[in-house]
Amino acid sequence: MTLTNCSKAISAEAGPMKNEPLYRFIAQVATDTRLCSVHLCLFAAIAYLGKDSKPGEQFRISRKEAMRYSGIRSIATYHTRLKELIRYGYIIYQPSYDPFRASQILFTI
């Protein structure tokens, strides 16, 4: 994975006020040794997909979109890193189990 893939998710149009969870997460990356670049890319993609939602509200994302924006090509890697973000307390995730309805995400950071 390259940083250019990750830069798709960190867009200039999503200003600092819209992506506060992303900026707080990036600050955590320096101190949380459990996190790697894949976590950062996935979190950035999730933040980009939720940029139009109101702060503190749940929003919907699809695995396909999150994988595309994060540059993750393996479904296993996506699920592993997503579960780790949940376990580390950065997001709350509610799967939909419906192929036509996206899952819900809430930032906890």
Secondary structure as GFF3:
##gff-version 3
##sequence-region A 1 109
A	DSSP	alpha_helix	3	7	.	.	.	ID=ss1
A	DSSP	alpha_helix	20	29	.	.	.	ID=ss2
A	DSSP	alpha_helix	37	49	.	.	.	ID=ss3
A	DSSP	beta_strand	59	61	.	.	.	ID=ss4
A	DSSP	alpha_helix	63	70	.	.	.	ID=ss5
A	DSSP	alpha_helix	75	87	.	.	.	ID=ss6
A	DSSP	beta_strand	91	94	.	.	.	ID=ss7
A	DSSP	beta_strand	103	107	.	.	.	ID=ss8
###
